[in-house]
Amino acid sequence: MKLEEAKEILTKYGQSHILKSYERLNEEGKEKLLHQLDHIDFEEMKALFEKTKETVAFDDVKIEPMASVIPEKLSETEREELKTVGEDLIKEGKLAVVTMAGGQGTRLGHSGPKGTFDLGLPSHKSLFEILCDGIKETYEKYGTLVHWYIMTSRENNDATVQFFEQKNYFGYPKEGVSFFKQSELPMIDESGKFVIDENGFIKEAANGSGGTFESLAKNGMIEDMKQKGIEWVFIGGVDNVLVRMTDPLFLGFTAKNHYLGTSKTIVKAYPSEKVGVFCKKNGIPSVIEYTEIPEKMAEETNAEGNLVYGESHMMLNMFNIQTLENIAKYKLPYHVAHKKSSYMNEEGEVIKPDSPNAYKFETFIFDAFPMIEVNKVGLYRGKREEDFSPVKNAEGVDSPETARRDYMAYHKM
Ligand code: UTP
């Protein structure tokens, strides 16, 4: 973008404070800032600021539970059938896996990318290596490479790639791994102005787990998958030490039932657990976040004493490639987070606020489910001790300590 054009746009959208920052930058910085302005959708940002004034209303939404298929309730023959379908697809090279590693991992507080975190096992494996072990095992068993796409962020991409290089891709063929960067959006202050970061540029933040679809498409990854003949894509987080990205049963369940999007759910441990649960909103498969579910609904139990809304979304999702491509064409809804964010004021001073001062906009991966044909979404019940133990906090629940314990129990160490 040329300076004249930038002046016009910034004035039109009430963002002229950026010009003051521009003046303070050196030539290289000036160019970088103009380049940054190029990819910002000003109309979208204006609409997002308007959204910060809205409150979420559920009054006219009819919420009903959504059931999952429990594999243990299927017959041995049915389970075998699903497993065979899944295994055949893996052998034919129809499965790819995506790891979302673009998050900031603020709660854990590890200085590098979250995937480089050493879990503290006797082997000192990092989260990335733990994830890689699963696909390596599949590769050794079936002889087919499962392509691993890793979503990074602008901030952590170089450190992530460097880590993989240093560790020689943990022994997995390098050609089986691709990295792509997640898109970002400017942060806005309470008066609707773009936040300026400590270096004088527009402060941007990753656009949330829902950004995976658009970022996959934008970086040519969906095209790459199609060229490789991939039909099914598992998408999971970087921090679940029990994630089984290549579970043939889950894949078989998805493909054999002709679902287009499925999720492996885990029963909520207790009513107030901070996880979203699947439900039907006006008949449409959706996830209701823990911050949104009314207490009474969260605690409701059925005749057997089980939670009615207990099918938790644990970021263990599988999509058909065509569906993935379709979702990537549409914008998922943005959720607004009010955050504390340091910034540079108009005098060029860096301010560290004590209370939330800025808005960050994120999309969530589970918002993809309402976009899929109603009967083409399926839930498959996983087991906590086999499928889910995340590293979120430095201590206490969902910490390295609990993940280490669960990992060692599962792997019988
Ligand atoms: P979380 O929401 O738990 O965030 O992400 P986080 O970054 O790991 O940790 P906190 O909240 O800052 O402490 C769940 C998964 O989604 C990925 C994360 O990397 C993690 O695997 N994610 C999240 C992204 O890839 N991009 C995002 O913008 C957000």
Residues whose N, C-alpha, C, O or C-beta is under 5 A from the ligand:
A	BS01	UTP	M100 A101 G102 G103 Q104 G105 T106 R107 L108 M151 A206 N207 G208 S209 G237 V238 D239 K392
